Amino acid sequence: MSRFVFGEFLLDSTSFTLYRNNEKVAIEPKLFRLLLHFCQHANQVFSREALMASVWEERIVSFAAINRAVSELRKIIEEDPSTPKLLITVSKVGYKFTACVEQAKLPESKEYLAVNHKYIALIVGVMLIVLSCAYWLTFKADKPISTQFVWQDFPVTTKKGISFKPNGNFVSDDIVFLHKETDDDIAQLWLQPADGEAFPLTEDEYYYTFAMIAADNTVFASRFNNLVQRDCEIVKIDRASKEVSFVSSCSRRAVTNLELDPASNKLYFNQREDVNQPFSIVSLQLDTGRKQQVTMANSKGNLRGDYLLSLSPNASKLAVVEYQSNGDGLVKLIEVNKVAQPNYLTGFKSVSSIAWLDHERLVISEKSGLKVLNVKTSEVSDLSTQPYVSQAKTNKRGVVYVYSNNSQNIYNHSVNDNGEIQAITDTRHRTVLPFYASHNNDLVFLSNDSGEWQFYLKPEYGKPHALLFPETIKHINNISWANDGSFIVASVNGLLYKYHFSQTRWQLIQSDINNVHFVDIKDSETLLVSSDDSGDWQLWLVNMRTGKSELLTKFGGYSAQVSADKRYIYLTKYTKSGLYKLDLTTGSEYLVLPDLDITYWNRWHIKNSNLYFVKDKGIEIRSLENVVKKGKWISLDNIVPSSFSITADESWVSVSRVEDSSAEIRLLNKRQ
């Protein structure tokens, strides 16, 4: 590891820190590695292919992603990024770092001390303050000493690709985590010892979803048999022999989170009886196989229930996150060995993990970063506010979490056989959920380019502009265009919203049903929506003017679309595979496409007289007159899209493609 000085900057590869005039500069890990590479090879010209091999470690990314990284780095180091002088473009070749770079000496050298004398004085002052506080707390204070920490942040894993869901325990520095090379690979278990290189624990055909380290050097994990059936099981892995043994079955299609009480040899995890039921927390006695229900989930408008959990260091309490219909996660405490009502604390937005920091505090990963919640006072404080952090867990050394960095852009794939691809957006952030209009090729999509998710409209002949949504977008399922293009309707945060283009504003559609999942415009006055307001997922007709609803189906409905002639509704179901057709005149319903997977509820579209659906890393087109007959297949260049859209003239299929995806595990190391 080295330190490099150029101009006003000092780059410290030991601490992964960049300074400018002795002030710390915020820089993303990927940009830091790019700058480090240029410092190590100043005045050398590098092609984009060479940068991909060295900085991106031969992971396949687009040239556009590399160009954006260079552009963002210029914003940090150049006085005028529009006319770069340090990081220049060499025409038809690549990039060259022209700065005069010197390798700085070690911290104890006189030169380094001279540059950082202000920091030394500051450190001495801080030490005196800390010693004074320690003296007061030890000898003067009447209450017990509270644990305060200075947090140091640095990377733990160095594997290329995507490392995620780290976990540890309070007696070990080791970390177990999931890893895959690309988004399309299956996740396997890896172990990062405190004093060695990471190594794989599993190399099989299962997709692992969660793992935790037990005190006896075994690892418990949950996994799917594959990503289509998603049959779930809990297994135990011996770290030394890597032998895998079956422990218990778990809920199908469910990511199962685990906690272990080694003293009682009891395993806690989230479970549901059926895919249309909410999660509860259960315990499994490993000696006898006895299973007991620990929590009772609130099922009203809530299909996730109690989905996250963490066991306190003394195993007396479970911290549980209960999913709310508005997308928030409500934290509650459960006394494990007592019969008592849950102690509800506070809610957080888009919670991805929860873990005990000590006996009194929880660390929670939510939308705005990492939060610390004091369970006695309910006070909430920030641990990290940097973007793209999630999945925080704790071990002996501190807090391990995931820093992710990916960019997605929308591309059009030609329906013709020429294989043509058009780039529709160009951003280093994420653009997703493309929805084309019915009357022309105007496009609405979502992007977090501004830091928050926002709707954008790209006219067929124009540049994108924001359709400013009045609330924070927590989750969105789909958008539907009016046939004449005058308005769109979206299902956002479980509610219905209408955007009328002539009025240029969003309007909440007041309805007497809650927790809306999917929406399609049936006609100028009526919406077709899915909701579990009746207790399970059904289709409803909602009048946009009055908000009154009418139950349409009795046998289930999760996503749906009205045929062009308004005579039929095509629909999927929450608990069954296949695409169904409902005759609105007779009320008859029958299965038309049995092999549409249950997880593909948003991966099909009706356009005019054709059915489009995702199949085998592409899109298949079939005529609605004969759906069982195989039709044309369009390759999507080896990706399986989570959603797609079709242009009005059916000449292009639009998908969101991941161009640059990486995730690394970092550690917030606590020092008293």
FENVENMO-V379775 format. One record per residue. N is the residue number from 1. RES is the residue in one letter. SS is DSSP state (H for helix, E for strand, C for the rest). Layout:
n res ss
N RES SS
N RES SS
This chain:
n res ss
1 M C
2 S C
3 R E
4 F E
5 V E
6 F E
7 G C
8 E C
9 F E
10 L E
11 L E
12 D E
13 S C
14 T C
15 S C
16 F C
17 T E
18 L E
19 Y E
20 R E
21 N C
22 N C
23 E E
24 K E
25 V E
26 A C
27 I C
28 E C
29 P H
30 K H
31 L H
32 F H
33 R H
34 L H
35 L H
36 L H
37 H H
38 F H
39 C H
40 Q H
41 H C
42 A C
43 N C
44 Q C
45 V E
46 F E
47 S C
48 R H
49 E H
50 A H
51 L H
52 M H
53 A H
54 S H
55 V C
56 W C
57 E C
58 E C
59 R C
60 I C
61 V C
62 S C
63 F H
64 A H
65 A H
66 I H
67 N H
68 R H
69 A H
70 V H
71 S H
72 E H
73 L H
74 R H
75 K H
76 I H
77 I H
78 E C
79 E C
80 D C
81 P H
82 S H
83 T H
84 P C
85 K C
86 L C
87 L E
88 I E
89 T E
90 V E
91 S C
92 K C
93 V C
94 G E
95 Y E
96 K E
97 F E
98 T C
99 A C
100 C C
101 V C
102 E E
103 Q E
104 A E
105 K C
106 L C
107 P C
108 E C
109 S C
110 K H
111 E H
112 Y H
113 L H
114 A H
115 V H
116 N C
117 H H
118 K H
119 Y H
120 I H
121 A H
122 L H
123 I H
124 V H
125 G H
126 V H
127 M H
128 L H
129 I H
130 V H
131 L H
132 S H
133 C H
134 A H
135 Y H
136 W H
137 L H
138 T H
139 F H
140 K H
141 A C
142 D C
143 K C
144 P C
145 I C
146 S C
147 T C
148 Q C
149 F C
150 V E
151 W E
152 Q E
153 D E
154 F E
155 P E
156 V C
157 T C
158 T C
159 K C
160 K C
161 G C
162 I E
163 S E
164 F E
165 K E
166 P E
167 N E
168 G C
169 N C
170 F C
171 V C
172 S C
173 D C
174 D C
175 I E
176 V E
177 F E
178 L E
179 H E
180 K E
181 E C
182 T C
183 D C
184 D C
185 D C
186 I C
187 A C
188 Q E
189 L E
190 W E
191 L E
192 Q E
193 P C
194 A C
195 D C
196 G C
197 E C
198 A C
199 F E
200 P E
201 L C
202 T C
203 E C
204 D C
205 E C
206 Y C
207 Y E
208 Y E
209 T E
210 F E
211 A E
212 M E
213 I E
214 A C
215 A C
216 D C
217 N C
218 T E
219 V E
220 F E
221 A E
222 S E
223 R E
224 F E
225 N C
226 N C
227 L C
228 V C
229 Q C
230 R C
231 D C
232 C E
233 E E
234 I E
235 V E
236 K E
237 I E
238 D E
239 R C
240 A C
241 S C
242 K C
243 E C
244 V E
245 S E
246 F E
247 V E
248 S E
249 S E
250 C E
251 S C
252 R C
253 R C
254 A C
255 V C
256 T C
257 N C
258 L E
259 E E
260 L E
261 D E
262 P C
263 A C
264 S C
265 N C
266 K E
267 L E
268 Y E
269 F E
270 N E
271 Q E
272 R C
273 E C
274 D C
275 V C
276 N C
277 Q C
278 P C
279 F E
280 S E
281 I E
282 V E
283 S E
284 L E
285 Q E
286 L C
287 D C
288 T C
289 G C
290 R C
291 K E
292 Q E
293 Q E
294 V C
295 T C
296 M C
297 A C
298 N C
299 S C
300 K C
301 G C
302 N C
303 L C
304 R C
305 G E
306 D E
307 Y E
308 L E
309 L E
310 S E
311 L E
312 S C
313 P C
314 N C
315 A C
316 S C
317 K E
318 L E
319 A E
320 V E
321 V E
322 E E
323 Y E
324 Q C
325 S C
326 N C
327 G C
328 D E
329 G E
330 L E
331 V E
332 K E
333 L E
334 I E
335 E E
336 V C
337 N C
338 K C
339 V C
340 A C
341 Q C
342 P C
343 N E
344 Y E
345 L E
346 T E
347 G E
348 F E
349 K E
350 S C
351 V C
352 S C
353 S E
354 I E
355 A E
356 W E
357 L C
358 D C
359 H C
360 E C
361 R E
362 L E
363 V E
364 I E
365 S E
366 E E
367 K C
368 S C
369 G E
370 L E
371 K E
372 V E
373 L E
374 N E
375 V C
376 K C
377 T C
378 S C
379 E C
380 V E
381 S E
382 D E
383 L E
384 S E
385 T C
386 Q C
387 P C
388 Y C
389 V E
390 S E
391 Q E
392 A E
393 K E
394 T E
395 N C
396 K C
397 R C
398 G E
399 V E
400 V E
401 Y E
402 V E
403 Y E
404 S E
405 N E
406 N E
407 S E
408 Q E
409 N E
410 I E
411 Y E
412 N E
413 H E
414 S E
415 V C
416 N C
417 D C
418 N C
419 G C
420 E C
421 I E
422 Q E
423 A E
424 I C
425 T C
426 D C
427 T C
428 R C
429 H C
430 R E
431 T E
432 V E
433 L E
434 P E
435 F E
436 Y E
437 A C
438 S C
439 H C
440 N C
441 N C
442 D C
443 L E
444 V E
445 F E
446 L E
447 S E
448 N C
449 D C
450 S C
451 G C
452 E C
453 W C
454 Q E
455 F E
456 Y E
457 L E
458 K E
459 P C
460 E C
461 Y C
462 G C
463 K C
464 P E
465 H E
466 A E
467 L E
468 L C
469 F C
470 P C
471 E C
472 T C
473 I C
474 K C
475 H C
476 I E
477 N E
478 N E
479 I E
480 S E
481 W E
482 A C
483 N C
484 D C
485 G C
486 S C
487 F E
488 I E
489 V E
490 A E
491 S E
492 V E
493 N C
494 G C
495 L E
496 L E
497 Y E
498 K E
499 Y E
500 H E
501 F C
502 S C
503 Q C
504 T C
505 R E
506 W E
507 Q E
508 L E
509 I C
510 Q C
511 S C
512 D C
513 I C
514 N C
515 N C
516 V E
517 H E
518 F E
519 V E
520 D E
521 I E
522 K C
523 D C
524 S C
525 E C
526 T E
527 L E
528 L E
529 V E
530 S E
531 S E
532 D C
533 D C
534 S C
535 G C
536 D C
537 W C
538 Q E
539 L E
540 W E
541 L E
542 V E
543 N E
544 M C
545 R C
546 T C
547 G C
548 K C
549 S E
550 E E
551 L E
552 L C
553 T C
554 K C
555 F C
556 G C
557 G C
558 Y C
559 S E
560 A E
561 Q E
562 V E
563 S C
564 A C
565 D C
566 K C
567 R C
568 Y E
569 I E
570 Y E
571 L E
572 T E
573 K C
574 Y C
575 T C
576 K C
577 S C
578 G C
579 L E
580 Y E
581 K E
582 L E
583 D E
584 L C
585 T C
586 T C
587 G C
588 S C
589 E E
590 Y E
591 L E
592 V E
593 L E
594 P C
595 D C
596 L C
597 D C
598 I C
599 T C
600 Y C
601 W C
602 N C
603 R C
604 W E
605 H E
606 I E
607 K E
608 N C
609 S C
610 N E
611 L E
612 Y E
613 F E
614 V E
615 K C
616 D C
617 K C
618 G E
619 I E
620 E E
621 I E
622 R E
623 S E
624 L H
625 E H
626 N H
627 V C
628 V C
629 K C
630 K C
631 G C
632 K E
633 W E
634 I E
635 S E
636 L C
637 D C
638 N C
639 I C
640 V C
641 P C
642 S C
643 S C
644 F E
645 S E
646 I E
647 T C
648 A C
649 D C
650 E C
651 S C
652 W E
653 V E
654 S E
655 V E
656 S E
657 R E
658 V E
659 E E
660 D E
661 S E
662 S E
663 A E
664 E E
665 I E
666 R E
667 L E
668 L E
669 N E
670 K E
671 R E
672 Q C
